[in-house]
Amino acid sequence: MDYYFSTELKNLSFEEAISKTKEALKKEGFGVLTEIDMKNTLKQKLDVDILNYKILGACNPSMAYEALQAENKIGTMLPCNVIVQEKEQGKIEVAAVNPAASMQAIKNDALVSIAKKVRAKLEQVIQNLANE
């Protein structure tokens, strides 16, 4: 089982790709709780240069609540990460974690169905972006 799903966006700026990704997440009930700018962080901490790379911490509140009810330590695996990374000028990859793969580490049958629902929503996000 792959631990992520991805698609490539072309002919968009990096900021346009971030905006489209946030919109696609919103359509599936996710909000973005965190935004980590790896390019700036690595430049500041290590003085290295990489292409644009952001990690969006996405959360679907109702699904998160359901998961917390089933497993109170699930917060260690939340939110769901979605990355937007520039592969080269005008070529952006968007990838989302496969929560079903992550949840295999937890022995709790109640999480299996929740993870499948979240996986379906994140797969739909990636599919919607691929079809634009």
N, CA, C and O atoms as CSV, one atom per row, in Angstrom:
chain,resi,resn,atom,element,x,y,z
A,1,MET,N,N,0.851,-1.181,0.000
A,1,MET,CA,C,0.000,0.000,0.000
A,1,MET,C,C,0.895,1.242,0.000
A,1,MET,O,O,1.763,1.390,0.860
A,2,ASP,N,N,0.679,2.117,-0.956
A,2,ASP,CA,C,1.444,3.356,-1.018
A,2,ASP,C,C,1.080,4.258,0.156
A,2,ASP,O,O,-0.063,4.258,0.614
A,3,TYR,N,N,2.045,5.020,0.638
A,3,TYR,CA,C,1.787,5.898,1.780
A,3,TYR,C,C,1.346,7.301,1.361
A,3,TYR,O,O,1.137,8.167,2.211
A,4,TYR,N,N,1.205,7.525,0.055
A,4,TYR,CA,C,0.728,8.832,-0.422
A,4,TYR,C,C,0.056,8.677,-1.779
A,4,TYR,O,O,0.210,7.663,-2.459
A,5,PHE,N,N,-0.710,9.732,-2.161
A,5,PHE,CA,C,-1.279,9.866,-3.507
A,5,PHE,C,C,-0.759,11.186,-4.041
A,5,PHE,O,O,-0.522,12.115,-3.268
A,6,SER,N,N,-0.578,11.285,-5.350
A,6,SER,CA,C,-0.051,12.539,-5.875
A,6,SER,C,C,-0.552,12.820,-7.286
A,6,SER,O,O,-1.069,11.950,-7.987
A,7,THR,N,N,-0.372,14.068,-7.658
A,7,THR,CA,C,-0.650,14.493,-9.020
A,7,THR,C,C,0.302,15.636,-9.353
A,7,THR,O,O,0.892,16.257,-8.470
A,8,GLU,N,N,0.430,15.886,-10.613
A,8,GLU,CA,C,1.293,16.974,-11.076
A,8,GLU,C,C,0.429,18.084,-11.665
A,8,GLU,O,O,-0.488,17.829,-12.446
A,9,LEU,N,N,0.736,19.309,-11.282
A,9,LEU,CA,C,0.047,20.479,-11.830
A,9,LEU,C,C,1.027,21.211,-12.732
A,9,LEU,O,O,2.193,21.394,-12.383
A,10,LYS,N,N,0.544,21.624,-13.889
A,10,LYS,CA,C,1.426,22.320,-14.833
A,10,LYS,C,C,0.864,23.694,-15.139
A,10,LYS,O,O,-0.331,23.953,-14.996
A,11,ASN,N,N,1.770,24.569,-15.568
A,11,ASN,CA,C,1.427,25.919,-16.002
A,11,ASN,C,C,0.760,26.747,-14.913
A,11,ASN,O,O,-0.116,27.567,-15.189
A,12,LEU,N,N,1.185,26.523,-13.673
A,12,LEU,CA,C,0.723,27.315,-12.536
A,12,LEU,C,C,1.935,27.814,-11.771
A,12,LEU,O,O,2.984,27.171,-11.749
A,13,SER,N,N,1.774,28.958,-11.150
A,13,SER,CA,C,2.825,29.390,-10.234
A,13,SER,C,C,2.694,28.569,-8.964
A,13,SER,O,O,1.673,27.918,-8.746
A,14,PHE,N,N,3.712,28.595,-8.132
A,14,PHE,CA,C,3.676,27.857,-6.874
A,14,PHE,C,C,2.532,28.363,-5.998
A,14,PHE,O,O,1.805,27.564,-5.408
A,15,GLU,N,N,2.371,29.659,-5.911
A,15,GLU,CA,C,1.305,30.228,-5.082
A,15,GLU,C,C,-0.082,29.874,-5.615
A,15,GLU,O,O,-1.010,29.659,-4.836
A,16,GLU,N,N,-0.226,29.814,-6.941
A,16,GLU,CA,C,-1.502,29.372,-7.524
A,16,GLU,C,C,-1.782,27.920,-7.151
A,16,GLU,O,O,-2.924,27.553,-6.873
A,17,ALA,N,N,-0.739,27.097,-7.146
A,17,ALA,CA,C,-0.895,25.683,-6.781
A,17,ALA,C,C,-1.300,25.553,-5.314
A,17,ALA,O,O,-2.139,24.716,-4.979
A,18,ILE,N,N,-0.719,26.362,-4.445
A,18,ILE,CA,C,-1.094,26.349,-3.022
A,18,ILE,C,C,-2.573,26.721,-2.896
A,18,ILE,O,O,-3.327,26.054,-2.187
A,19,SER,N,N,-2.978,27.773,-3.577
A,19,SER,CA,C,-4.358,28.239,-3.513
A,19,SER,C,C,-5.332,27.170,-4.020
A,19,SER,O,O,-6.352,26.908,-3.382
A,20,LYS,N,N,-5.022,26.558,-5.157
A,20,LYS,CA,C,-5.892,25.517,-5.720
A,20,LYS,C,C,-5.972,24.306,-4.792
A,20,LYS,O,O,-7.027,23.685,-4.661
A,21,THR,N,N,-4.860,23.976,-4.157
A,21,THR,CA,C,-4.836,22.838,-3.238
A,21,THR,C,C,-5.710,23.124,-2.022
A,21,THR,O,O,-6.472,22.261,-1.586
A,22,LYS,N,N,-5.604,24.322,-1.479
A,22,LYS,CA,C,-6.439,24.696,-0.332
A,22,LYS,C,C,-7.921,24.668,-0.704
A,22,LYS,O,O,-8.755,24.226,0.086
A,23,GLU,N,N,-8.243,25.141,-1.902
A,23,GLU,CA,C,-9.633,25.122,-2.370
A,23,GLU,C,C,-10.141,23.684,-2.505
A,23,GLU,O,O,-11.264,23.377,-2.106
A,24,ALA,N,N,-9.309,22.812,-3.066
A,24,ALA,CA,C,-9.694,21.410,-3.244
A,24,ALA,C,C,-9.891,20.732,-1.884
A,24,ALA,O,O,-10.807,19.927,-1.718
A,25,LEU,N,N,-9.042,21.056,-0.925
A,25,LEU,CA,C,-9.198,20.511,0.428
A,25,LEU,C,C,-10.503,20.984,1.057
A,25,LEU,O,O,-11.229,20.207,1.678
A,26,LYS,N,N,-10.784,22.264,0.886
A,26,LYS,CA,C,-12.004,22.835,1.467
A,26,LYS,C,C,-13.252,22.153,0.920
A,26,LYS,O,O,-14.197,21.896,1.665
A,27,LYS,N,N,-13.260,21.859,-0.380
A,27,LYS,CA,C,-14.412,21.195,-0.997
A,27,LYS,C,C,-14.688,19.826,-0.383
A,27,LYS,O,O,-15.820,19.344,-0.417
A,28,GLU,N,N,-13.658,19.202,0.176
A,28,GLU,CA,C,-13.811,17.884,0.792
A,28,GLU,C,C,-13.910,17.972,2.319
A,28,GLU,O,O,-13.824,16.959,3.013
A,29,GLY,N,N,-14.092,19.205,2.837
A,29,GLY,CA,C,-14.318,19.377,4.269
A,29,GLY,C,C,-13.080,19.556,5.123
A,29,GLY,O,O,-13.157,19.474,6.349
A,30,PHE,N,N,-11.934,19.800,4.492
A,30,PHE,CA,C,-10.688,19.996,5.230
A,30,PHE,C,C,-10.361,21.477,5.364
A,30,PHE,O,O,-10.630,22.271,4.463
A,31,GLY,N,N,-9.784,21.830,6.486
A,31,GLY,CA,C,-9.197,23.143,6.668
A,31,GLY,C,C,-7.698,22.955,6.812
A,31,GLY,O,O,-7.235,21.864,7.145
A,32,VAL,N,N,-6.942,24.002,6.566
A,32,VAL,CA,C,-5.493,23.928,6.729
A,32,VAL,C,C,-5.142,24.563,8.064
A,32,VAL,O,O,-5.291,25.770,8.250
A,33,LEU,N,N,-4.670,23.732,8.997
A,33,LEU,CA,C,-4.322,24.194,10.343
A,33,LEU,C,C,-2.907,24.746,10.420
A,33,LEU,O,O,-2.631,25.689,11.162
A,34,THR,N,N,-2.018,24.145,9.644
A,34,THR,CA,C,-0.610,24.553,9.677
A,34,THR,C,C,-0.071,24.651,8.260
A,34,THR,O,O,-0.561,24.004,7.334
A,35,GLU,N,N,0.946,25.473,8.124
A,35,GLU,CA,C,1.627,25.628,6.849
A,35,GLU,C,C,3.110,25.753,7.155
A,35,GLU,O,O,3.537,26.714,7.795
A,36,ILE,N,N,3.893,24.790,6.703
A,36,ILE,CA,C,5.329,24.800,6.966
A,36,ILE,C,C,6.044,25.062,5.652
A,36,ILE,O,O,5.902,24.301,4.694
A,37,ASP,N,N,6.805,26.131,5.611
A,37,ASP,CA,C,7.563,26.511,4.421
A,37,ASP,C,C,8.961,25.913,4.550
A,37,ASP,O,O,9.837,26.498,5.188
A,38,MET,N,N,9.163,24.754,3.946
A,38,MET,CA,C,10.446,24.052,4.058
A,38,MET,C,C,11.578,24.823,3.392
A,38,MET,O,O,12.712,24.790,3.870
A,39,LYS,N,N,11.286,25.511,2.301
A,39,LYS,CA,C,12.329,26.273,1.607
A,39,LYS,C,C,12.918,27.323,2.538
A,39,LYS,O,O,14.136,27.417,2.688
A,40,ASN,N,N,12.049,28.112,3.161
A,40,ASN,CA,C,12.541,29.158,4.067
A,40,ASN,C,C,13.167,28.582,5.326
A,40,ASN,O,O,14.191,29.079,5.797
A,41,THR,N,N,12.561,27.544,5.871
A,41,THR,CA,C,13.090,26.932,7.093
A,41,THR,C,C,14.489,26.373,6.869
A,41,THR,O,O,15.387,26.605,7.677
A,42,LEU,N,N,14.676,25.642,5.784
A,42,LEU,CA,C,15.991,25.059,5.521
A,42,LEU,C,C,17.030,26.123,5.178
A,42,LEU,O,O,18.210,25.970,5.491
A,43,LYS,N,N,16.591,27.189,4.542
A,43,LYS,CA,C,17.509,28.291,4.251
A,43,LYS,C,C,17.978,28.933,5.549
A,43,LYS,O,O,19.168,29.191,5.727
A,44,GLN,N,N,17.033,29.191,6.459
A,44,GLN,CA,C,17.381,29.829,7.734
A,44,GLN,C,C,18.212,28.929,8.634
A,44,GLN,O,O,19.170,29.388,9.256
A,45,LYS,N,N,17.856,27.654,8.708
A,45,LYS,CA,C,18.513,26.743,9.649
A,45,LYS,C,C,19.812,26.139,9.128
A,45,LYS,O,O,20.758,25.937,9.889
A,46,LEU,N,N,19.855,25.851,7.828
A,46,LEU,CA,C,21.009,25.150,7.265
A,46,LEU,C,C,21.720,25.915,6.163
A,46,LEU,O,O,22.760,25.478,5.669
A,47,ASP,N,N,21.162,27.059,5.775
A,47,ASP,CA,C,21.684,27.853,4.670
A,47,ASP,C,C,21.812,27.028,3.389
A,47,ASP,O,O,22.812,27.105,2.675
A,48,VAL,N,N,20.759,26.227,3.118
A,48,VAL,CA,C,20.702,25.467,1.869
A,48,VAL,C,C,19.518,25.972,1.050
A,48,VAL,O,O,18.545,26.497,1.591
A,49,ASP,N,N,19.621,25.803,-0.244
A,49,ASP,CA,C,18.567,26.239,-1.147
A,49,ASP,C,C,17.869,25.030,-1.761
A,49,ASP,O,O,18.511,24.134,-2.309
A,50,ILE,N,N,16.552,25.025,-1.657
A,50,ILE,CA,C,15.742,24.020,-2.333
A,50,ILE,C,C,14.636,24.757,-3.081
A,50,ILE,O,O,14.395,25.942,-2.847
A,51,LEU,N,N,13.971,24.043,-3.978
A,51,LEU,CA,C,12.828,24.627,-4.665
A,51,LEU,C,C,11.678,24.785,-3.672
A,51,LEU,O,O,11.719,24.228,-2.575
A,52,ASN,N,N,10.670,25.531,-4.051
A,52,ASN,CA,C,9.510,25.754,-3.182
A,52,ASN,C,C,8.924,24.427,-2.708
A,52,ASN,O,O,8.729,23.506,-3.501
A,53,TYR,N,N,8.648,24.341,-1.411
A,53,TYR,CA,C,8.131,23.115,-0.814
A,53,TYR,C,C,7.374,23.503,0.453
A,53,TYR,O,O,7.970,23.991,1.413
A,54,LYS,N,N,6.062,23.284,0.452
A,54,LYS,CA,C,5.250,23.578,1.630
A,54,LYS,C,C,4.512,22.327,2.084
A,54,LYS,O,O,4.059,21.516,1.277
A,55,ILE,N,N,4.408,22.198,3.396
A,55,ILE,CA,C,3.631,21.132,4.003
A,55,ILE,C,C,2.381,21.775,4.590
A,55,ILE,O,O,2.464,22.650,5.453
A,56,LEU,N,N,1.226,21.331,4.112
A,56,LEU,CA,C,-0.048,21.826,4.626
A,56,LEU,C,C,-0.616,20.773,5.582
A,56,LEU,O,O,-0.790,19.613,5.209
A,57,GLY,N,N,-0.899,21.185,6.799
A,57,GLY,CA,C,-1.502,20.288,7.785
A,57,GLY,C,C,-3.012,20.393,7.675
A,57,GLY,O,O,-3.614,21.333,8.193
A,58,ALA,N,N,-3.625,19.426,7.001
A,58,ALA,CA,C,-5.062,19.471,6.714
A,58,ALA,C,C,-5.852,18.671,7.743
A,58,ALA,O,O,-5.430,17.601,8.183
A,59,CYS,N,N,-7.016,19.220,8.119
A,59,CYS,CA,C,-7.856,18.552,9.105
A,59,CYS,C,C,-9.318,18.641,8.704
A,59,CYS,O,O,-9.819,19.710,8.353
A,60,ASN,N,N,-9.985,17.513,8.762
A,60,ASN,CA,C,-11.428,17.461,8.608
A,60,ASN,C,C,-11.965,17.302,10.028
A,60,ASN,O,O,-11.870,16.213,10.594
A,61,PRO,N,N,-12.525,18.355,10.619
A,61,PRO,CA,C,-12.884,18.324,12.042
A,61,PRO,C,C,-13.771,17.160,12.454
A,61,PRO,O,O,-13.529,16.548,13.495
A,62,SER,N,N,-14.791,16.838,11.667
A,62,SER,CA,C,-15.681,15.755,12.080
A,62,SER,C,C,-14.960,14.408,12.061
A,62,SER,O,O,-15.175,13.571,12.937
A,63,MET,N,N,-14.114,14.206,11.069
A,63,MET,CA,C,-13.342,12.958,10.995
A,63,MET,C,C,-12.310,12.894,12.129
A,63,MET,O,O,-12.092,11.834,12.715
A,64,ALA,N,N,-11.684,14.027,12.432
A,64,ALA,CA,C,-10.710,14.066,13.528
A,64,ALA,C,C,-11.393,13.749,14.855
A,64,ALA,O,O,-10.851,13.010,15.677
A,65,TYR,N,N,-12.577,14.306,15.060
A,65,TYR,CA,C,-13.318,14.043,16.292
A,65,TYR,C,C,-13.677,12.559,16.394
A,65,TYR,O,O,-13.539,11.944,17.451
A,66,GLU,N,N,-14.134,12.006,15.288
A,66,GLU,CA,C,-14.489,10.583,15.268
A,66,GLU,C,C,-13.263,9.714,15.599
A,66,GLU,O,O,-13.362,8.752,16.361
A,67,ALA,N,N,-12.123,10.065,15.021
A,67,ALA,CA,C,-10.892,9.316,15.277
A,67,ALA,C,C,-10.454,9.445,16.739
A,67,ALA,O,O,-10.010,8.470,17.344
A,68,LEU,N,N,-10.581,10.645,17.302
A,68,LEU,CA,C,-10.224,10.846,18.713
A,68,LEU,C,C,-11.115,10.035,19.646
A,68,LEU,O,O,-10.669,9.564,20.693
A,69,GLN,N,N,-12.371,9.876,19.262
A,69,GLN,CA,C,-13.284,9.068,20.072
A,69,GLN,C,C,-12.881,7.588,20.046
A,69,GLN,O,O,-13.074,6.867,21.026
A,70,ALA,N,N,-12.329,7.151,18.930
A,70,ALA,CA,C,-11.920,5.758,18.778
A,70,ALA,C,C,-10.544,5.488,19.376
A,70,ALA,O,O,-10.266,4.379,19.832
A,71,GLU,N,N,-9.688,6.501,19.372
A,71,GLU,CA,C,-8.287,6.321,19.811
A,71,GLU,C,C,-7.757,7.661,20.308
A,71,GLU,O,O,-7.463,8.550,19.509
A,72,ASN,N,N,-7.636,7.807,21.626
A,72,ASN,CA,C,-7.285,9.121,22.177
A,72,ASN,C,C,-5.848,9.560,21.912
A,72,ASN,O,O,-5.518,10.721,22.155
A,73,LYS,N,N,-4.995,8.688,21.431
A,73,LYS,CA,C,-3.610,9.074,21.098
A,73,LYS,C,C,-3.430,9.357,19.605
A,73,LYS,O,O,-2.313,9.585,19.142
A,74,ILE,N,N,-4.536,9.341,18.856
A,74,ILE,CA,C,-4.458,9.520,17.404
A,74,ILE,C,C,-3.919,10.908,17.036
A,74,ILE,O,O,-3.444,11.119,15.920
A,75,GLY,N,N,-3.998,11.842,17.973
A,75,GLY,CA,C,-3.455,13.172,17.728
A,75,GLY,C,C,-1.984,13.160,17.362
A,75,GLY,O,O,-1.486,14.113,16.764
A,76,THR,N,N,-1.275,12.081,17.718
A,76,THR,CA,C,0.136,11.978,17.330
A,76,THR,C,C,0.293,11.844,15.819
A,76,THR,O,O,1.383,12.048,15.283
A,77,MET,N,N,-0.802,11.500,15.131
A,77,MET,CA,C,-0.748,11.317,13.684
A,77,MET,C,C,-1.580,12.353,12.936
A,77,MET,O,O,-1.776,12.234,11.727
A,78,LEU,N,N,-2.062,13.350,13.633
A,78,LEU,CA,C,-2.856,14.404,13.015
A,78,LEU,C,C,-2.057,15.698,12.969
A,78,LEU,O,O,-1.156,15.856,13.793
A,79,PRO,N,N,-2.316,16.614,12.082
A,79,PRO,CA,C,-3.267,16.534,10.972
A,79,PRO,C,C,-2.699,15.706,9.819
A,79,PRO,O,O,-1.565,15.232,9.881
A,80,CYS,N,N,-3.495,15.541,8.779
A,80,CYS,CA,C,-3.055,14.847,7.565
A,80,CYS,C,C,-2.174,15.811,6.767
A,80,CYS,O,O,-2.575,16.939,6.480
A,81,ASN,N,N,-0.994,15.362,6.421
A,81,ASN,CA,C,-0.095,16.230,5.658
A,81,ASN,C,C,-0.340,16.136,4.160
A,81,ASN,O,O,-0.530,15.058,3.596
A,82,VAL,N,N,-0.327,17.305,3.546
A,82,VAL,CA,C,-0.411,17.438,2.097
A,82,VAL,C,C,0.769,18.306,1.702
A,82,VAL,O,O,0.942,19.402,2.235
A,83,ILE,N,N,1.582,17.826,0.771
A,83,ILE,CA,C,2.728,18.635,0.352
A,83,ILE,C,C,2.493,19.218,-1.035
A,83,ILE,O,O,1.873,18.602,-1.902
A,84,VAL,N,N,3.005,20.411,-1.209
A,84,VAL,CA,C,3.002,21.070,-2.508
A,84,VAL,C,C,4.467,21.407,-2.760
A,84,VAL,O,O,5.073,22.199,-2.038
A,85,GLN,N,N,5.020,20.792,-3.796
A,85,GLN,CA,C,6.442,21.028,-4.060
A,85,GLN,C,C,6.697,21.328,-5.532
A,85,GLN,O,O,6.115,20.724,-6.433
A,86,GLU,N,N,7.577,22.271,-5.729
A,86,GLU,CA,C,7.965,22.663,-7.082
A,86,GLU,C,C,9.063,21.713,-7.544
A,86,GLU,O,O,10.137,21.650,-6.946
A,87,LYS,N,N,8.780,20.976,-8.612
A,87,LYS,CA,C,9.766,20.050,-9.159
A,87,LYS,C,C,10.730,20.780,-10.089
A,87,LYS,O,O,11.927,20.496,-10.135
A,88,GLU,N,N,10.159,21.731,-10.826
A,88,GLU,CA,C,10.911,22.632,-11.702
A,88,GLU,C,C,9.966,23.762,-12.058
A,88,GLU,O,O,8.777,23.696,-11.747
A,89,GLN,N,N,10.470,24.786,-12.699
A,89,GLN,CA,C,9.640,25.933,-13.045
A,89,GLN,C,C,8.390,25.491,-13.782
A,89,GLN,O,O,8.486,24.847,-14.826
A,90,GLY,N,N,7.201,25.832,-13.251
A,90,GLY,CA,C,5.939,25.518,-13.902
A,90,GLY,C,C,5.472,24.084,-13.737
A,90,GLY,O,O,4.487,23.679,-14.355
A,91,LYS,N,N,6.169,23.306,-12.908
A,91,LYS,CA,C,5.802,21.907,-12.687
A,91,LYS,C,C,5.732,21.675,-11.172
A,91,LYS,O,O,6.755,21.647,-10.488
A,92,ILE,N,N,4.508,21.510,-10.666
A,92,ILE,CA,C,4.261,21.394,-9.237
A,92,ILE,C,C,3.659,20.018,-8.948
A,92,ILE,O,O,2.777,19.557,-9.672
A,93,GLU,N,N,4.129,19.382,-7.911
A,93,GLU,CA,C,3.538,18.109,-7.474
A,93,GLU,C,C,2.786,18.349,-6.171
A,93,GLU,O,O,3.280,19.025,-5.268
A,94,VAL,N,N,1.585,17.786,-6.089
A,94,VAL,CA,C,0.800,17.815,-4.857
A,94,VAL,C,C,0.646,16.364,-4.419
A,94,VAL,O,O,0.225,15.508,-5.196
A,95,ALA,N,N,0.993,16.104,-3.165
A,95,ALA,CA,C,0.883,14.744,-2.631
A,95,ALA,C,C,0.217,14.793,-1.267
A,95,ALA,O,O,0.462,15.703,-0.475
A,96,ALA,N,N,-0.630,13.802,-1.001
A,96,ALA,CA,C,-1.328,13.708,0.282
A,96,ALA,C,C,-1.010,12.363,0.920
A,96,ALA,O,O,-0.858,11.352,0.235
A,97,VAL,N,N,-0.914,12.372,2.233
A,97,VAL,CA,C,-0.678,11.141,2.973
A,97,VAL,C,C,-1.858,10.185,2.779
A,97,VAL,O,O,-3.003,10.618,2.647
A,98,ASN,N,N,-1.571,8.906,2.763
A,98,ASN,CA,C,-2.622,7.891,2.762
A,98,ASN,C,C,-2.846,7.492,4.219
A,98,ASN,O,O,-2.059,6.722,4.770
A,99,PRO,N,N,-3.896,7.997,4.847
A,99,PRO,CA,C,-4.091,7.714,6.275
A,99,PRO,C,C,-4.323,6.240,6.563
A,99,PRO,O,O,-4.036,5.789,7.672
A,100,ALA,N,N,-4.829,5.479,5.610
A,100,ALA,CA,C,-5.034,4.048,5.826
A,100,ALA,C,C,-3.685,3.352,6.023
A,100,ALA,O,O,-3.576,2.424,6.824
A,101,ALA,N,N,-2.664,3.798,5.298
A,101,ALA,CA,C,-1.324,3.229,5.468
A,101,ALA,C,C,-0.774,3.585,6.844
A,101,ALA,O,O,-0.171,2.742,7.509
A,102,SER,N,N,-0.976,4.824,7.275
A,102,SER,CA,C,-0.500,5.256,8.598
A,102,SER,C,C,-1.184,4.486,9.716
A,102,SER,O,O,-0.544,4.103,10.696
A,103,MET,N,N,-2.472,4.263,9.569
A,103,MET,CA,C,-3.263,3.640,10.629
A,103,MET,C,C,-2.974,2.154,10.803
A,103,MET,O,O,-3.391,1.562,11.799
A,104,GLN,N,N,-2.271,1.541,9.857
A,104,GLN,CA,C,-1.926,0.134,9.995
A,104,GLN,C,C,-1.066,-0.115,11.235
A,104,GLN,O,O,-1.048,-1.222,11.772
A,105,ALA,N,N,-0.358,0.914,11.681
A,105,ALA,CA,C,0.504,0.782,12.853
A,105,ALA,C,C,-0.290,0.701,14.154
A,105,ALA,O,O,0.237,0.286,15.186
A,106,ILE,N,N,-1.558,1.098,14.097
A,106,ILE,CA,C,-2.394,1.133,15.291
A,106,ILE,C,C,-3.360,-0.046,15.257
A,106,ILE,O,O,-4.073,-0.247,14.273
A,107,LYS,N,N,-3.379,-0.798,16.302
A,107,LYS,CA,C,-4.266,-1.972,16.380
A,107,LYS,C,C,-5.613,-1.557,16.968
A,107,LYS,O,O,-5.898,-1.808,18.139
A,108,ASN,N,N,-6.441,-0.914,16.130
A,108,ASN,CA,C,-7.753,-0.462,16.565
A,108,ASN,C,C,-8.689,-0.550,15.355
A,108,ASN,O,O,-8.615,0.268,14.438
A,109,ASP,N,N,-9.553,-1.538,15.371
A,109,ASP,CA,C,-10.447,-1.774,14.231
A,109,ASP,C,C,-11.365,-0.590,13.934
A,109,ASP,O,O,-11.743,-0.377,12.782
A,110,ALA,N,N,-11.726,0.176,14.952
A,110,ALA,CA,C,-12.617,1.320,14.737
A,110,ALA,C,C,-11.961,2.369,13.847
A,110,ALA,O,O,-12.651,3.101,13.137
A,111,LEU,N,N,-10.640,2.445,13.880
A,111,LEU,CA,C,-9.941,3.430,13.051
A,111,LEU,C,C,-9.900,3.047,11.578
A,111,LEU,O,O,-9.753,3.912,10.714
A,112,VAL,N,N,-10.027,1.772,11.294
A,112,VAL,CA,C,-9.931,1.315,9.908
A,112,VAL,C,C,-10.981,1.989,9.030
A,112,VAL,O,O,-10.655,2.504,7.961
A,113,SER,N,N,-12.231,1.991,9.469
A,113,SER,CA,C,-13.281,2.601,8.639
A,113,SER,C,C,-13.121,4.116,8.568
A,113,SER,O,O,-13.390,4.716,7.528
A,114,ILE,N,N,-12.690,4.734,9.651
A,114,ILE,CA,C,-12.457,6.184,9.646
A,114,ILE,C,C,-11.339,6.514,8.666
A,114,ILE,O,O,-11.464,7.435,7.859
A,115,ALA,N,N,-10.248,5.760,8.741
A,115,ALA,CA,C,-9.109,5.995,7.842
A,115,ALA,C,C,-9.511,5.817,6.383
A,115,ALA,O,O,-9.038,6.550,5.514
A,116,LYS,N,N,-10.376,4.854,6.113
A,116,LYS,CA,C,-10.837,4.646,4.732
A,116,LYS,C,C,-11.639,5.840,4.237
A,116,LYS,O,O,-11.512,6.238,3.079
A,117,LYS,N,N,-12.470,6.416,5.113
A,117,LYS,CA,C,-13.260,7.594,4.724
A,117,LYS,C,C,-12.352,8.798,4.464
A,117,LYS,O,O,-12.550,9.538,3.500
A,118,VAL,N,N,-11.363,8.983,5.329
A,118,VAL,CA,C,-10.425,10.107,5.146
A,118,VAL,C,C,-9.610,9.886,3.882
A,118,VAL,O,O,-9.383,10.816,3.108
A,119,ARG,N,N,-9.164,8.632,3.675
A,119,ARG,CA,C,-8.404,8.322,2.459
A,119,ARG,C,C,-9.224,8.661,1.217
A,119,ARG,O,O,-8.699,9.261,0.279
A,120,ALA,N,N,-10.494,8.287,1.197
A,120,ALA,CA,C,-11.344,8.569,0.039
A,120,ALA,C,C,-11.449,10.073,-0.209
A,120,ALA,O,O,-11.414,10.517,-1.356
A,121,LYS,N,N,-11.575,10.846,0.851
A,121,LYS,CA,C,-11.667,12.306,0.703
A,121,LYS,C,C,-10.358,12.887,0.173
A,121,LYS,O,O,-10.377,13.752,-0.702
A,122,LEU,N,N,-9.219,12.419,0.694
A,122,LEU,CA,C,-7.925,12.933,0.221
A,122,LEU,C,C,-7.648,12.482,-1.216
A,122,LEU,O,O,-7.077,13.235,-2.005
A,123,GLU,N,N,-8.047,11.271,-1.549
A,123,GLU,CA,C,-7.910,10.821,-2.941
A,123,GLU,C,C,-8.751,11.700,-3.861
A,123,GLU,O,O,-8.334,12.007,-4.977
A,124,GLN,N,N,-9.931,12.104,-3.400
A,124,GLN,CA,C,-10.788,12.974,-4.191
A,124,GLN,C,C,-10.145,14.347,-4.379
A,124,GLN,O,O,-10.246,14.942,-5.452
A,125,VAL,N,N,-9.493,14.841,-3.349
A,125,VAL,CA,C,-8.760,16.117,-3.462
A,125,VAL,C,C,-7.740,16.022,-4.584
A,125,VAL,O,O,-7.684,16.890,-5.455
A,126,ILE,N,N,-6.940,14.974,-4.564
A,126,ILE,CA,C,-5.888,14.795,-5.585
A,126,ILE,C,C,-6.525,14.621,-6.964
A,126,ILE,O,O,-6.046,15.189,-7.945
A,127,GLN,N,N,-7.586,13.849,-7.040
A,127,GLN,CA,C,-8.279,13.643,-8.321
A,127,GLN,C,C,-8.850,14.942,-8.862
A,127,GLN,O,O,-8.748,15.219,-10.057
A,128,ASN,N,N,-9.448,15.737,-7.990
A,128,ASN,CA,C,-10.006,17.031,-8.416
A,128,ASN,C,C,-8.908,17.933,-8.961
A,128,ASN,O,O,-9.110,18.616,-9.964
A,129,LEU,N,N,-7.758,17.941,-8.316
A,129,LEU,CA,C,-6.636,18.755,-8.801
A,129,LEU,C,C,-6.135,18.239,-10.150
A,129,LEU,O,O,-5.803,19.024,-11.038
A,130,ALA,N,N,-6.084,16.929,-10.296
A,130,ALA,CA,C,-5.605,16.325,-11.556
A,130,ALA,C,C,-6.533,16.658,-12.716
A,130,ALA,O,O,-6.088,16.761,-13.859
A,131,ASN,N,N,-7.824,16.827,-12.428
A,131,ASN,CA,C,-8.799,17.073,-13.488
A,131,ASN,C,C,-8.975,18.532,-13.845
A,131,ASN,O,O,-9.722,18.851,-14.770
A,132,GLU,N,N,-8.313,19.417,-13.143
A,132,GLU,CA,C,-8.484,20.863,-13.446
A,132,GLU,C,C,-7.651,21.278,-14.625
A,132,GLU,O,O,-7.671,22.446,-15.015
